[in-house]
Amino acid sequence: MPSLLYEKRDGIAYITFNRPEVHNAWNAEAMVRLADAWEDFDSDDDMRVAIITGAGDKAFCAGADLKTLIPLFTRARQPEDDWDRRLMEDRNMQNPAVLRDYPLYKPVIAAINGFCLAGGMELVQGTDIRIAAEHASFGLSEVKRALAPGGGSMVRLARQIPYCKAMEMLLTGDRIPAQEAYRIGLVNYVVPADEVMPMAEKFARTLAENGPLAMRKIKETVIATSGLPLHDAYKIETRNSGVVFSSDDAKEGPRAFTEKRPPKYTGH
């Protein structure tokens, strides 16, 4: 079986880490397939929203496999197959894989069904709506292995949760439970394990019915204006609002409401 599964149904892309026997830790194959999946999702106009999750009931993702992937990155191990070679030939592939410095403006939902650690935790910070199981836990354990969480966490975690909590997670490497993640705003909801995917799919269906161009420009604006002075940020908001209001979808939405029928959005 592939280390990562990618399926497309009814406008929703499903991405599933598929190594439950090792808590869905990434090997080179999983990272390459993940980068490819995001690229395909982004370029497919029929895909409106993505759900990312992990196989099994114990882990979302434990990050990079310490036995195979990290030794490859540190060159303690030489490439052994085509997946290894492709990843090492394009080290920038790590960025789209964890949604770091990668302009993906379609919405992404994380269905977190267990351990969410290291690279898995870094990836979650690139998602938009996060549903966690009651038994899930979150941590950036890199520092315990004398490594650095260079998949975005040193930059964006303190922008998403309070500074002191971000520094606690970054510097101790300790895990926090799902309820604490909810309390500090790292996740949207904590639910029983068997409700994680149904809730994620409920959100996905809602988003899939919304104007796709409007959603993309909303997400783009939020990301692009982070940290900017208000005057500069409003310029970006005005520009992106103009793109939305001049679109065919902006005409179709009010028309469908007036005619009391479901809208037919095209993303244009």
Phi and psi restraints in degrees (value plus and minus 20) as a CYANA .aco file:
   2 PRO   PHI     -81.7   -41.7
   2 PRO   PSI     132.8   172.8
   3 SER   PHI     -92.7   -52.7
   3 SER   PSI     -35.8     4.2
   4 LEU   PHI    -165.8  -125.8
   4 LEU   PSI     113.9   153.9
   5 LEU   PHI    -123.7   -83.7
   5 LEU   PSI     123.1   163.1
   6 TYR   PHI    -156.9  -116.9
   6 TYR   PSI      97.4   137.4
   7 GLU   PHI    -151.2  -111.2
   7 GLU   PSI     133.7   173.7
   8 LYS   PHI    -151.2  -111.2
   8 LYS   PSI     102.3   142.3
   9 ARG   PHI    -163.1  -123.1
   9 ARG   PSI     105.9   145.9
  10 ASP   PHI      32.8    72.8
  10 ASP   PSI      24.7    64.7
  11 GLY   PHI      59.8    99.8
  11 GLY   PSI     -18.1    21.9
  12 ILE   PHI    -135.7   -95.7
  12 ILE   PSI     108.4   148.4
  13 ALA   PHI    -114.7   -74.7
  13 ALA   PSI     112.3   152.3
  14 TYR   PHI    -131.6   -91.6
  14 TYR   PSI     100.3   140.3
  15 ILE   PHI    -138.0   -98.0
  15 ILE   PSI     103.8   143.8
  16 THR   PHI    -150.6  -110.6
  16 THR   PSI      99.8   139.8
  17 PHE   PHI     -85.5   -45.5
  17 PHE   PSI     112.4   152.4
  18 ASN   PHI    -147.2  -107.2
  18 ASN   PSI      29.0    69.0
  19 ARG   PHI    -152.3  -112.3
  19 ARG   PSI      39.9    79.9
  20 PRO   PHI     -81.1   -41.1
  20 PRO   PSI     -44.3    -4.3
  21 GLU   PHI     -87.8   -47.8
  21 GLU   PSI     -37.9     2.1
  22 VAL   PHI    -145.5  -105.5
  22 VAL   PSI      16.5    56.5
  23 HIS   PHI      35.5    75.5
  23 HIS   PSI      15.2    55.2
  24 ASN   PHI      37.8    77.8
  24 ASN   PSI      11.4    51.4
  25 ALA   PHI     -85.9   -45.9
  25 ALA   PSI     126.5   166.5
  26 TRP   PHI     -99.4   -59.4
  26 TRP   PSI     113.1   153.1
  27 ASN   PHI    -123.5   -83.5
  27 ASN   PSI    -197.6  -157.6
  28 ALA   PHI     -80.5   -40.5
  28 ALA   PSI     -59.6   -19.6
  29 GLU   PHI     -79.9   -39.9
  29 GLU   PSI     -66.2   -26.2
  30 ALA   PHI     -81.4   -41.4
  30 ALA   PSI     -62.0   -22.0
  31 MET   PHI     -87.4   -47.4
  31 MET   PSI     -61.8   -21.8
  32 VAL   PHI     -85.7   -45.7
  32 VAL   PSI     -65.7   -25.7
  33 ARG   PHI     -82.8   -42.8
  33 ARG   PSI     -55.4   -15.4
  34 LEU   PHI     -86.4   -46.4
  34 LEU   PSI     -66.1   -26.1
  35 ALA   PHI     -79.9   -39.9
  35 ALA   PSI     -61.7   -21.7
  36 ASP   PHI     -84.6   -44.6
  36 ASP   PSI     -58.5   -18.5
  37 ALA   PHI     -84.7   -44.7
  37 ALA   PSI     -64.7   -24.7
  38 TRP   PHI     -81.9   -41.9
  38 TRP   PSI     -60.6   -20.6
  39 GLU   PHI     -83.6   -43.6
  39 GLU   PSI     -62.9   -22.9
  40 ASP   PHI     -85.8   -45.8
  40 ASP   PSI     -64.5   -24.5
  41 PHE   PHI     -78.5   -38.5
  41 PHE   PSI     -64.0   -24.0
  42 ASP   PHI     -84.4   -44.4
  42 ASP   PSI     -56.7   -16.7
  43 SER   PHI    -108.8   -68.8
  43 SER   PSI     -31.7     8.3
  44 ASP   PHI    -110.7   -70.7
  44 ASP   PSI      88.3   128.3
  45 ASP   PHI     -85.0   -45.0
  45 ASP   PSI     -38.8     1.2
  46 ASP   PHI     -99.5   -59.5
  46 ASP   PSI     -35.5     4.5
  47 MET   PHI    -112.5   -72.5
  47 MET   PSI     101.5   141.5
  48 ARG   PHI    -121.9   -81.9
  48 ARG   PSI     -50.2   -10.2
  49 VAL   PHI    -174.1  -134.1
  49 VAL   PSI     132.0   172.0
  50 ALA   PHI    -141.0  -101.0
  50 ALA   PSI     127.1   167.1
  51 ILE   PHI    -137.2   -97.2
  51 ILE   PSI     108.3   148.3
  52 ILE   PHI    -137.1   -97.1
  52 ILE   PSI     114.9   154.9
  53 THR   PHI    -172.1  -132.1
  53 THR   PSI    -195.7  -155.7
  54 GLY   PHI    -145.1  -105.1
  54 GLY   PSI     127.6   167.6
  55 ALA   PHI     -90.5   -50.5
  55 ALA   PSI     131.3   171.3
  56 GLY   PHI      62.9   102.9
  56 GLY   PSI    -194.0  -154.0
  57 ASP   PHI    -138.9   -98.9
  57 ASP   PSI      -8.4    31.6
  58 LYS   PHI    -129.5   -89.5
  58 LYS   PSI     -46.1    -6.1
  59 ALA   PHI    -168.0  -128.0
  59 ALA   PSI     119.6   159.6
  60 PHE   PHI     -97.5   -57.5
  60 PHE   PSI     -82.6   -42.6
  61 CYS   PHI    -187.3  -147.3
  61 CYS   PSI     112.3   152.3
  62 ALA   PHI    -114.7   -74.7
  62 ALA   PSI      -8.7    31.3
  63 GLY   PHI      67.7   107.7
  63 GLY   PSI    -177.6  -137.6
  64 ALA   PHI     -88.1   -48.1
  64 ALA   PSI     119.6   159.6
  65 ASP   PHI     -87.8   -47.8
  65 ASP   PSI      97.4   137.4
  66 LEU   PHI     -89.3   -49.3
  66 LEU   PSI     -38.4     1.6
  67 LYS   PHI    -109.1   -69.1
  67 LYS   PSI     -45.7    -5.7
  68 THR   PHI    -142.6  -102.6
  68 THR   PSI     -69.0   -29.0
  69 LEU   PHI     -99.3   -59.3
  69 LEU   PSI     -67.5   -27.5
  70 ILE   PHI     -81.5   -41.5
  70 ILE   PSI     -65.2   -25.2
  71 PRO   PHI     -79.0   -39.0
  71 PRO   PSI     -50.9   -10.9
  72 LEU   PHI     -86.6   -46.6
  72 LEU   PSI     -63.5   -23.5
  73 PHE   PHI     -87.1   -47.1
  73 PHE   PSI     -56.9   -16.9
  74 THR   PHI    -105.5   -65.5
  74 THR   PSI     -20.0    20.0
  75 ARG   PHI      46.0    86.0
  75 ARG   PSI       0.8    40.8
  76 ALA   PHI     -95.4   -55.4
  76 ALA   PSI     -35.5     4.5
  77 ARG   PHI    -152.4  -112.4
  77 ARG   PSI     118.5   158.5
  78 GLN   PHI    -107.8   -67.8
  78 GLN   PSI     132.3   172.3
  79 PRO   PHI     -75.6   -35.6
  79 PRO   PSI     117.8   157.8
  80 GLU   PHI    -138.5   -98.5
  80 GLU   PSI     -38.7     1.3
  81 ASP   PHI    -165.2  -125.2
  81 ASP   PSI    -197.6  -157.6
  82 ASP   PHI     -84.9   -44.9
  82 ASP   PSI     -53.2   -13.2
  83 TRP   PHI     -85.8   -45.8
  83 TRP   PSI     -65.5   -25.5
  84 ASP   PHI     -78.8   -38.8
  84 ASP   PSI     -67.3   -27.3
  85 ARG   PHI     -86.4   -46.4
  85 ARG   PSI     -61.2   -21.2
  86 ARG   PHI     -83.7   -43.7
  86 ARG   PSI     -60.9   -20.9
  87 LEU   PHI     -86.6   -46.6
  87 LEU   PSI     -62.3   -22.3
  88 MET   PHI     -93.9   -53.9
  88 MET   PSI     -44.8    -4.8
  89 GLU   PHI     -95.4   -55.4
  89 GLU   PSI     -41.4    -1.4
  90 ASP   PHI    -156.6  -116.6
  90 ASP   PSI      59.7    99.7
  91 ARG   PHI     -84.8   -44.8
  91 ARG   PSI     -41.7    -1.7
  92 ASN   PHI     -86.1   -46.1
  92 ASN   PSI     -32.8     7.2
  93 MET   PHI     -80.9   -40.9
  93 MET   PSI     -42.8    -2.8
  94 GLN   PHI     -83.3   -43.3
  94 GLN   PSI     -51.7   -11.7
  95 ASN   PHI     -85.5   -45.5
  95 ASN   PSI     -75.3   -35.3
  96 PRO   PHI     -82.6   -42.6
  96 PRO   PSI     -51.1   -11.1
  97 ALA   PHI     -78.3   -38.3
  97 ALA   PSI     -63.4   -23.4
  98 VAL   PHI    -120.9   -80.9
  98 VAL   PSI      -4.9    35.1
  99 LEU   PHI      35.9    75.9
  99 LEU   PSI      23.7    63.7
 100 ARG   PHI    -127.9   -87.9
 100 ARG   PSI     103.3   143.3
 101 ASP   PHI      33.5    73.5
 101 ASP   PSI      20.2    60.2
 102 TYR   PHI    -150.9  -110.9
 102 TYR   PSI      98.3   138.3
 103 PRO   PHI     -98.1   -58.1
 103 PRO   PSI      51.3    91.3
 104 LEU   PHI    -119.6   -79.6
 104 LEU   PSI      89.8   129.8
 105 TYR   PHI    -126.5   -86.5
 105 TYR   PSI     -18.1    21.9
 106 LYS   PHI     -95.9   -55.9
 106 LYS   PSI     129.1   169.1
 107 PRO   PHI     -90.8   -50.8
 107 PRO   PSI     125.2   165.2
 108 VAL   PHI    -149.9  -109.9
 108 VAL   PSI     111.6   151.6
 109 ILE   PHI    -131.3   -91.3
 109 ILE   PSI     112.3   152.3
 110 ALA   PHI    -121.8   -81.8
 110 ALA   PSI     104.3   144.3
 111 ALA   PHI    -125.3   -85.3
 111 ALA   PSI      78.7   118.7
 112 ILE   PHI    -118.6   -78.6
 112 ILE   PSI      84.4   124.4
 113 ASN   PHI    -127.1   -87.1
 113 ASN   PSI       7.6    47.6
 114 GLY   PHI     140.0   180.0
 114 GLY   PSI    -165.5  -125.5
 115 PHE   PHI     -72.2   -32.2
 115 PHE   PSI     109.8   149.8
 116 CYS   PHI    -149.9  -109.9
 116 CYS   PSI      71.4   111.4
 117 LEU   PHI    -147.6  -107.6
 117 LEU   PSI     135.2   175.2
 118 ALA   PHI      28.7    68.7
 118 ALA   PSI    -141.2  -101.2
 119 GLY   PHI     -80.2   -40.2
 119 GLY   PSI     -50.5   -10.5
 120 GLY   PHI     -84.7   -44.7
 120 GLY   PSI     -61.4   -21.4
 121 MET   PHI     -86.4   -46.4
 121 MET   PSI     -55.9   -15.9
 122 GLU   PHI     -85.8   -45.8
 122 GLU   PSI     -62.6   -22.6
 123 LEU   PHI     -82.0   -42.0
 123 LEU   PSI     -62.0   -22.0
 124 VAL   PHI     -77.1   -37.1
 124 VAL   PSI     -53.3   -13.3
 125 GLN   PHI     -86.9   -46.9
 125 GLN   PSI     -34.4     5.6
 126 GLY   PHI    -113.7   -73.7
 126 GLY   PSI     -17.6    22.4
 127 THR   PHI    -117.4   -77.4
 127 THR   PSI     151.4   191.4
 128 ASP   PHI    -129.0   -89.0
 128 ASP   PSI     -58.1   -18.1
 129 ILE   PHI    -148.3  -108.3
 129 ILE   PSI     111.8   151.8
 130 ARG   PHI    -148.7  -108.7
 130 ARG   PSI     100.6   140.6
 131 ILE   PHI    -132.6   -92.6
 131 ILE   PSI     104.1   144.1
 132 ALA   PHI    -137.1   -97.1
 132 ALA   PSI     122.8   162.8
 133 ALA   PHI     -93.5   -53.5
 133 ALA   PSI     135.0   175.0
 134 GLU   PHI     -80.3   -40.3
 134 GLU   PSI     -49.7    -9.7
 135 HIS   PHI    -112.2   -72.2
 135 HIS   PSI     -16.9    23.1
 136 ALA   PHI     -88.2   -48.2
 136 ALA   PSI     134.8   174.8
 137 SER   PHI    -162.7  -122.7
 137 SER   PSI     136.5   176.5
 138 PHE   PHI    -150.0  -110.0
 138 PHE   PSI     118.0   158.0
 139 GLY   PHI    -186.8  -146.8
 139 GLY   PSI     133.7   173.7
 140 LEU   PHI    -135.7   -95.7
 140 LEU   PSI      69.0   109.0
 141 SER   PHI    -106.4   -66.4
 141 SER   PSI     -17.0    23.0
 142 GLU   PHI     -73.8   -33.8
 142 GLU   PSI     -63.8   -23.8
 143 VAL   PHI     -81.0   -41.0
 143 VAL   PSI     -47.3    -7.3
 144 LYS   PHI     -88.6   -48.6
 144 LYS   PSI     -39.1     0.9
 145 ARG   PHI    -127.3   -87.3
 145 ARG   PSI      -4.0    36.0
 146 ALA   PHI      43.0    83.0
 146 ALA   PSI      11.2    51.2
 147 LEU   PHI    -135.3   -95.3
 147 LEU   PSI     149.3   189.3
 148 ALA   PHI    -137.7   -97.7
 148 ALA   PSI     120.1   160.1
 149 PRO   PHI     -96.9   -56.9
 149 PRO   PSI      56.9    96.9
 150 GLY   PHI    -107.1   -67.1
 150 GLY   PSI      -3.9    36.1
 151 GLY   PHI    -114.0   -74.0
 151 GLY   PSI       2.4    42.4
 152 GLY   PHI      98.8   138.8
 152 GLY   PSI     -38.8     1.2
 153 SER   PHI     -87.9   -47.9
 153 SER   PSI     -53.1   -13.1
 154 MET   PHI     -89.6   -49.6
 154 MET   PSI     -35.6     4.4
 155 VAL   PHI    -124.1   -84.1
 155 VAL   PSI     -68.4   -28.4
 156 ARG   PHI    -118.7   -78.7
 156 ARG   PSI     -36.6     3.4
 157 LEU   PHI     -83.1   -43.1
 157 LEU   PSI     -64.9   -24.9
 158 ALA   PHI     -90.5   -50.5
 158 ALA   PSI     -29.2    10.8
 159 ARG   PHI    -109.1   -69.1
 159 ARG   PSI     -34.2     5.8
 160 GLN   PHI    -127.6   -87.6
 160 GLN   PSI     -45.8    -5.8
 161 ILE   PHI    -153.4  -113.4
 161 ILE   PSI     148.4   188.4
 162 PRO   PHI     -75.1   -35.1
 162 PRO   PSI     123.2   163.2
 163 TYR   PHI     -72.5   -32.5
 163 TYR   PSI     -68.4   -28.4
 164 CYS   PHI     -86.3   -46.3
 164 CYS   PSI     -53.6   -13.6
 165 LYS   PHI     -91.8   -51.8
 165 LYS   PSI     -57.1   -17.1
 166 ALA   PHI     -82.0   -42.0
 166 ALA   PSI     -64.7   -24.7
 167 MET   PHI     -87.1   -47.1
 167 MET   PSI     -55.1   -15.1
 168 GLU   PHI     -80.1   -40.1
 168 GLU   PSI     -66.2   -26.2
 169 MET   PHI     -87.1   -47.1
 169 MET   PSI     -62.8   -22.8
 170 LEU   PHI     -87.4   -47.4
 170 LEU   PSI     -61.1   -21.1
 171 LEU   PHI    -108.8   -68.8
 171 LEU   PSI     -48.8    -8.8
 172 THR   PHI    -109.3   -69.3
 172 THR   PSI     -52.6   -12.6
 173 GLY   PHI      55.8    95.8
 173 GLY   PSI     -14.9    25.1
 174 ASP   PHI     -98.2   -58.2
 174 ASP   PSI     135.4   175.4
 175 ARG   PHI    -107.3   -67.3
 175 ARG   PSI     133.3   173.3
 176 ILE   PHI    -140.7  -100.7
 176 ILE   PSI     128.2   168.2
 177 PRO   PHI     -96.3   -56.3
 177 PRO   PSI     148.0   188.0
 178 ALA   PHI     -79.1   -39.1
 178 ALA   PSI     -60.6   -20.6
 179 GLN   PHI     -84.6   -44.6
 179 GLN   PSI     -55.8   -15.8
 180 GLU   PHI     -89.6   -49.6
 180 GLU   PSI     -58.8   -18.8
 181 ALA   PHI     -80.3   -40.3
 181 ALA   PSI     -58.9   -18.9
 182 TYR   PHI     -87.8   -47.8
 182 TYR   PSI     -62.1   -22.1
 183 ARG   PHI     -81.2   -41.2
 183 ARG   PSI     -57.0   -17.0
 184 ILE   PHI    -112.7   -72.7
 184 ILE   PSI     -16.4    23.6
 185 GLY   PHI      66.0   106.0
 185 GLY   PSI      -2.9    37.1
 186 LEU   PHI     -98.1   -58.1
 186 LEU   PSI     -48.9    -8.9
 187 VAL   PHI    -148.1  -108.1
 187 VAL   PSI     139.6   179.6
 188 ASN   PHI    -102.0   -62.0
 188 ASN   PSI     -63.4   -23.4
 189 TYR   PHI    -163.0  -123.0
 189 TYR   PSI     130.8   170.8
 190 VAL   PHI    -141.8  -101.8
 190 VAL   PSI     103.6   143.6
 191 VAL   PHI    -156.8  -116.8
 191 VAL   PSI     144.9   184.9
 192 PRO   PHI     -75.8   -35.8
 192 PRO   PSI     131.4   171.4
 193 ALA   PHI     -74.2   -34.2
 193 ALA   PSI     -59.6   -19.6
 194 ASP   PHI     -97.3   -57.3
 194 ASP   PSI     -21.2    18.8
 195 GLU   PHI    -125.5   -85.5
 195 GLU   PSI     -23.3    16.7
 196 VAL   PHI     -83.6   -43.6
 196 VAL   PSI     -75.0   -35.0
 197 MET   PHI     -88.6   -48.6
 197 MET   PSI     -61.2   -21.2
 198 PRO   PHI     -78.2   -38.2
 198 PRO   PSI     -59.8   -19.8
 199 MET   PHI     -88.4   -48.4
 199 MET   PSI     -60.9   -20.9
 200 ALA   PHI     -80.6   -40.6
 200 ALA   PSI     -62.1   -22.1
 201 GLU   PHI     -89.8   -49.8
 201 GLU   PSI     -53.1   -13.1
 202 LYS   PHI     -83.0   -43.0
 202 LYS   PSI     -65.9   -25.9
 203 PHE   PHI     -81.7   -41.7
 203 PHE   PSI     -62.9   -22.9
 204 ALA   PHI     -81.7   -41.7
 204 ALA   PSI     -61.8   -21.8
 205 ARG   PHI     -85.1   -45.1
 205 ARG   PSI     -58.4   -18.4
 206 THR   PHI     -82.0   -42.0
 206 THR   PSI     -67.0   -27.0
 207 LEU   PHI     -87.7   -47.7
 207 LEU   PSI     -55.3   -15.3
 208 ALA   PHI     -85.2   -45.2
 208 ALA   PSI     -40.3    -0.3
 209 GLU   PHI    -110.5   -70.5
 209 GLU   PSI     -31.3     8.7
 210 ASN   PHI    -101.7   -61.7
 210 ASN   PSI     148.4   188.4
 211 GLY   PHI     -84.5   -44.5
 211 GLY   PSI      96.7   136.7
 212 PRO   PHI     -85.9   -45.9
 212 PRO   PSI     -58.0   -18.0
 213 LEU   PHI     -86.7   -46.7
 213 LEU   PSI     -62.0   -22.0
 214 ALA   PHI     -80.3   -40.3
 214 ALA   PSI     -63.8   -23.8
 215 MET   PHI     -83.6   -43.6
 215 MET   PSI     -62.8   -22.8
 216 ARG   PHI     -82.9   -42.9
 216 ARG   PSI     -63.4   -23.4
 217 LYS   PHI     -92.3   -52.3
 217 LYS   PSI     -51.0   -11.0
 218 ILE   PHI     -83.1   -43.1
 218 ILE   PSI     -70.7   -30.7
 219 LYS   PHI     -83.5   -43.5
 219 LYS   PSI     -62.8   -22.8
 220 GLU   PHI     -79.6   -39.6
 220 GLU   PSI     -62.4   -22.4
 221 THR   PHI     -85.5   -45.5
 221 THR   PSI     -65.0   -25.0
 222 VAL   PHI     -79.0   -39.0
 222 VAL   PSI     -64.8   -24.8
 223 ILE   PHI     -91.0   -51.0
 223 ILE   PSI     -65.4   -25.4
 224 ALA   PHI     -88.0   -48.0
 224 ALA   PSI     -45.8    -5.8
 225 THR   PHI    -115.9   -75.9
 225 THR   PSI     -21.5    18.5
 226 SER   PHI     -78.9   -38.9
 226 SER   PSI     101.4   141.4
 227 GLY   PHI      64.4   104.4
 227 GLY   PSI     -25.9    14.1
 228 LEU   PHI    -101.0   -61.0
 228 LEU   PSI     132.3   172.3
 229 PRO   PHI     -80.3   -40.3
 229 PRO   PSI     128.7   168.7
 230 LEU   PHI     -74.4   -34.4
 230 LEU   PSI     -62.3   -22.3
 231 HIS   PHI     -78.2   -38.2
 231 HIS   PSI     -64.3   -24.3
 232 ASP   PHI     -92.3   -52.3
 232 ASP   PSI     -57.2   -17.2
 233 ALA   PHI     -85.5   -45.5
 233 ALA   PSI     -59.9   -19.9
 234 TYR   PHI     -84.5   -44.5
 234 TYR   PSI     -50.6   -10.6
 235 LYS   PHI     -82.4   -42.4
 235 LYS   PSI     -61.9   -21.9
 236 ILE   PHI     -87.0   -47.0
 236 ILE   PSI     -62.1   -22.1
 237 GLU   PHI     -80.9   -40.9
 237 GLU   PSI     -64.1   -24.1
 238 THR   PHI     -82.3   -42.3
 238 THR   PSI     -63.6   -23.6
 239 ARG   PHI     -82.8   -42.8
 239 ARG   PSI     -67.0   -27.0
 240 ASN   PHI     -91.3   -51.3
 240 ASN   PSI     -54.1   -14.1
 241 SER   PHI     -82.2   -42.2
 241 SER   PSI     -59.4   -19.4
 242 GLY   PHI     -82.0   -42.0
 242 GLY   PSI     -59.2   -19.2
 243 VAL   PHI     -82.1   -42.1
 243 VAL   PSI     -62.7   -22.7
 244 VAL   PHI     -86.7   -46.7
 244 VAL   PSI     -68.0   -28.0
 245 PHE   PHI     -89.8   -49.8
 245 PHE   PSI     -38.9     1.1
 246 SER   PHI    -114.9   -74.9
 246 SER   PSI     -13.9    26.1
 247 SER   PHI    -106.4   -66.4
 247 SER   PSI     142.7   182.7
 248 ASP   PHI     -85.0   -45.0
 248 ASP   PSI     -55.8   -15.8
 249 ASP   PHI     -81.9   -41.9
 249 ASP   PSI     -54.8   -14.8
 250 ALA   PHI     -87.1   -47.1
 250 ALA   PSI     -44.2    -4.2
 251 LYS   PHI    -102.4   -62.4
 251 LYS   PSI     -58.5   -18.5
 252 GLU   PHI     -88.5   -48.5
 252 GLU   PSI     -58.5   -18.5
 253 GLY   PHI     -78.9   -38.9
 253 GLY   PSI     -77.6   -37.6
 254 PRO   PHI     -82.3   -42.3
 254 PRO   PSI     -55.5   -15.5
 255 ARG   PHI     -83.7   -43.7
 255 ARG   PSI     -64.3   -24.3
 256 ALA   PHI     -84.8   -44.8
 256 ALA   PSI     -57.7   -17.7
 257 PHE   PHI     -82.6   -42.6
 257 PHE   PSI     -64.7   -24.7
 258 THR   PHI     -84.9   -44.9
 258 THR   PSI     -57.5   -17.5
 259 GLU   PHI    -107.2   -67.2
 259 GLU   PSI     -18.0    22.0
 260 LYS   PHI      35.2    75.2
 260 LYS   PSI      32.7    72.7
 261 ARG   PHI    -161.4  -121.4
 261 ARG   PSI     140.4   180.4
 262 PRO   PHI     -85.7   -45.7
 262 PRO   PSI     118.5   158.5
 263 PRO   PHI     -92.0   -52.0
 263 PRO   PSI     135.0   175.0
 264 LYS   PHI    -138.0   -98.0
 264 LYS   PSI      68.1   108.1
 265 TYR   PHI    -105.1   -65.1
 265 TYR   PSI     124.9   164.9
 266 THR   PHI    -136.6   -96.6
 266 THR   PSI     -32.6     7.4
 267 GLY   PHI      64.5   104.5
 267 GLY   PSI      -5.7    34.3
